[in-house]
Structures are given as C-alpha cells and as structure tokens.
C-alpha cells in the first residue's frame, strides 16, 4: 500500500556543462528504487487476498503490523538511530489512527471484492488528497485537478458497478465502498503527514517508526473481532503475514524513501503507478479475477485521474 509523506528533497536540474554528473546516476537509482517499491507494494494485494482464505482480516492485519513494527524497531536499534523523543505527539497519534483505520477497512473490504479493485480504489487516495488539501492546507485547486477528480469519479462508477447497478445491494459493492473509504482515510494521513517535513531519511524513518507502532495500537482493540484461531495459524497464514510485513512494508518503504532523496513528490507518485499495474496483472493471472470492458475503461480513468492530480505543472 502507498504511504506518502512530503519530502524535503526535490529533483535537481540537469547539469548542462558537459562534465560528468554523478547525481544523474543517483537519479537513475532513485527511479529504479521507486518503481521497485511500487512493484513490491503491488504484490501485496493478491497476497492479502490469498492470505484472507487462511486467516481472518483482523488477525491478519494485527500480525502483519506486529511483525513490521518489531522488524523496524530492531533495525533502528541496531543502527542506533532509535530515539524515544517524540515531537508533535498529537499529530503522530492522529496519523497512527488514520493509517490503522485505512488498513482495517482494506483488509475487511477485500473479503468481499477483488484484489484488482482494491489496488485501484486505495490508490485513489491521491484524488481525495486533491479534494482535501485546499480546505485543510490552503492549497490551490486547479482545473487539472478538477478534471482528475471527475475522471476518478467516473472510474469508480465503471469499476465498482460494471454499469450493472443491480449490484448496489451486493456484498461486493459493500467491499468496494469500504476500500474507497480506506483511500479517504489514507488521504487524511497524507494531508496531515505533510506537516512532518523531515530533512533526512533518518529523521523521516524516526517518525514513521513511531507512526507504525501507533498504527499497531489502533489495530489492537479490533482483534477482539477476530476468529477463534487467532494464535493457531497455518504455515500459509504466517507466510502471508511475513511477506506483507517485510516485503510489502519495510523493504518498499525504505526503497521509496531512498528514491525521494532525488525525486520530487509528483514524479514519485507517477512512478508508483507501477503498484496498480502489478496488482491488476497478478490479480488476473494468479487469482483469475474477471476482466470486463467497462472495468478496464474504469481502470484507465482511475490511472489518468491519479496522474492528473499528482503532477504539478511548472
């Protein structure tokens, strides 16, 4: 899943002096790291869908974040970069709650709908950011963003209904709605996360480590809703938990932060569209999820919407 923060790094202009520019190599690495992060995040959707056949959503999301929290805390301790001084506790607590709600809605919603839809609806958080930012951050709402939002809304209708409105009462529509709400929760996370502007990767990791722990605390009460086999998990359940915790959270988040050192937020967001591409392809190939003309058209509308609201014209 895509978690955006406002970086303190911007893309550097190309050196036109004719001399070798080592930053170009770093930029190429940044592009590679960002695309790879998107690919790894994209694999999480079919893995979660498969994992939900072996473990209930509340237990799944709890164990995932417990493992991820332990892994990140141990890493920070080994690097001697973990500090217990937490600045702006209220903001971090809000981010942890918003992130926790987003994941809970995703895991429960994916019980009722497809992994491909989950990838599309959740990544629409970029569109909700465009709608919320003018009110909450005082940012402008350009015509391009308006067009992007309209494309996104049309895409939601096409993908969620397949233009068959008799599905409004079906369980799949309920799952779609929960995933859309999940995207809204992450949009709030992104908007307020812009207030945590860090000057280094280490400082950003510091805050995100505690956001991860606070996310876990938000999820803990909902474990009361989990099934009877909360501790008696199969090996397939543990594989899904470990994969999504390490390969789909800790590793891609590190790669994404490294990429942000030499890429702007808008460039990073467009490169991360690889997440949707990978998620949809794997959902079709591995999970044999159905593809229709209308759902395909809707998917293109959503991808265009994300690109429109993410790229800033200069």
N, C-alpha and C positions, 0 to 999 in steps of 0.2 A: 504494500500500500504505500502511496506517495505522501510524505510529510514535508511540507515546505516551510522554510524559515527565510527571513530576509537576510541575505548575506551582506557582509561588508566588503565584498570583493566584486569588482566589475571587470568586464573584458578590457584588455589593454589594446591600444591601437597597434596596427601592424607597423613594424619598422621598415621604412622605405629607403633607408640609407644604403642598402645593398650589402650590409655586413650581416654575418650570421646572427640570428636572434634566437637565443635559447628558449625564450618564452613561447615561441611557436611550437616547439616540441612539447612544452608543458601544456599548451593549449590542446594539442592533439591528444595527449594523455587524458586531459580533463574531459574532452568529448567522449573518448573511449570509456572512461570510468563512469560517466553519466549514463551513456547508453547501456553499459553493462548493469548498472544499478537498476535501470528500468526493466531490463530483461529478467533480472532476479526477482524483482517485485512482481513482474507479470506472471512468473511461475507460481506465485503464492495462491492465486485464485483457483486453479484446478486442484492444487494440493489440498487447500482448505475444503473444497467440495468433496474430494475423496475422503479426507480425514473425518468429515462430519458423518460418514457412514459407520465409523468406528467409535466415535466419541461425541457427546452432546456439545452444543455450541458454548455453553457457559464454562464447562470444564476445559474445553479446548482452548478458549481464549485466555483463561486463567493460567494454565500450564505453559502456554506459549510465552506469556509476558513474565512469568516467574523465571523461566529458563533464560529469556533475553535479559532480564534485569540482573540476574546473577552473573551472566557472561560479561555484561558491560561493566558492572561494578568490579568484578575481579580484574578485568582488563585495565580499568582506570587505576586500581590499587597497584597492580604490577608495574604500571608506567609511572606510579607515584604522582598522579595528576588529579586524584580524587580529593576534593575539598568539601568540608561539611558546612561551609559558609554559604548559605543560600540567599541570594539577593532577590528582592521582589517576590516574597513567598506567596502572596495572594495571586499574582499573575501565574506563577508556576502551578499553583493548585488548580486554577481555572483551566490551564492548558492540559493538565493531567485528567481532569474531569471530562473535558470536551473530547480528548483523544480516547478515553475509556468508553464513553458513550458511542463514539463513532465505531469502534471495534465491536462492541456488543451488538449494535444494530447490524453491522456487516455479517457477523457470524450467525446470528439468528435469522436474518433475512436470506442468507444463502441456503438455508434449509429448504426454502420454498421456491427458489428461482435458479437460474443458470449462472455459471461462473463468468461467462462472457458478459452477461448483463451486469453482473457485479462490477467488473472492471470498468465498463462504460459509465455506469451511474456514479460510482465512487469518484472517478476522476473528473466528473462534472463539478467537483468542489471548486475548481478554478473559475467556473462560471458564477457560482454563488459568491465567491470572493469579490468578483467584479460588481455584483449587486450590493454587497455589504460594505465594501471599502468606502464609497462616497459618504455613507451615513456614519460609520464608525471611525474612519480615519481621515475624512475630509478630502479624499482623492477624487479626481475628475472622473466623469462617466462619459466617455467619448462615444461618437457614433459607431465606431468599430466595435466597441464593447456591447452596444445595444444590439447590433446585428449578430454578434456572437451569442448573446443571451437568447435571441429569437431562434437562432439555429439550434441551440441546445434544447430549448423547449420543444421544438418540432421533433428533434431526435428522440427525446424522452417518450413522446407520444407514439412514434413509429416503433421504437424498440420494445416498449412495455406492453403495447396493445396489439402490435402487428396489424393495426387498423381493424381489429376484431374487438369491438367494445363490449361484447358479451362476457369478456374475461374480467371485467371490473370487480366482480364478486368472488373471483377465484383466489386460491391461496397464492398463486404465482404473482398476482398483482399486489397482494399484501407484502410479499417478499420484495418486489420491486420498490414499493413505497418505502419500506424500511431502509433499503440501500440508498435511495435518494436522500432520505433524512440523515443517513450516515455521512453522505457527502456534504450536507449542510453543517453537520457537527464539525467536520474537518475544515470547512471553510471558516468557521468561527475560530478554530485552532490556528489556522494560517494567518487570519487577520490580526489576532492579538499576539501571535508569535512574532510579528514584525516589530513589536516593541522590544524584543530581546535581540538587539543588534550586537553581535559579537565581533571582536576584532581579530580573532584567531580561531582555528579549528579546535584547539584545546578548550578554549572558553565556551565554544558552542557545544562541544561534547559534554562539558561540565553541566550545562543547563539541561541538555537533552537527557543526560543520565538520570537526573532527578525528575524530569518530566516522565520518563519511562517508569520510574519507581512509583510516582504518584498516579500514573495510569493504572498500574497494578493494584494500588489501594482502592481505586474507583471500581475495579472489576470484582474485588474480593467479596463484597456483600451479595453479588448475584450468583455466587457459587452455591448458595442455598437453593437455587432453582435447578441445579444440575441433577443428573440422574444418579441412580444408586451405585454405579460403577465409577465413582469419582477417582478412586485410587487404583482399582483393579483394571488397568488399561492394557490393551493388547500391544504387541510389538509394532503393529501398523499405526496405532494411535500415537505411540511415542516417536515413531519415525516422522509422522506429520508434524508433531509438536516441535521436535528438534530442528527439522528442516525449516519450518516457518519462523522459528525463533532466531536461528543463526543465519541461514542462507537468505531468508526473506526479510530480515530486520537489521541485525547487527552489521553484517557484511555490506549490503547495499547502502545502508545509511552512511557507513564510513566512505564508500566509493563516491557517493553523491556529495558529501561534504568536501572531499578532496577535489572533485570537479568544480565546485563552487569557488575555489580559490582563483580560477582563471576564466570563469564563465559568468555571465550575468544571469539573474533570476529568470528572465524571459527566455533566453537561449536554453537554459537548463530545463525549463518546463516543456519546451517543444521537443527536445531530445528525449525526455521521459515519456513521450507518446509511444516509445518502444514498449512500455509496460502494457498498454492496451493491445498493441499488435500481437505480442507474445501470448497474452492471456486469451485473446479470442482464438488464435490459431491452435493453441494447446487444448482449449475447450472443445473445439470442433474435432480435432484429430484424436485426442486422448479420451475425452468424455463423450464423444459422438453427439454433441449438442446440435440441435437442428438450426439450419440457416434458411431464412426466407428472404425474398426480395425486399420486403418492407423493413425487416430488421437490419439488413445490410445498408439500405439507404439511411436508416436512422443512425447506424454506427458512424457513417461518414459525416452526417450532420453534427454528431457529438464531437468527433475529432476536429472538425473545422471550427466548432464553437470554442473548444479548448485553445486552439491555436490563436483565434481572433482575440480572445480576452487576455491571453498571456503575453503576446508580443507587443512591445511598446514601440510605436513609430517615433523616429527622431527627426 
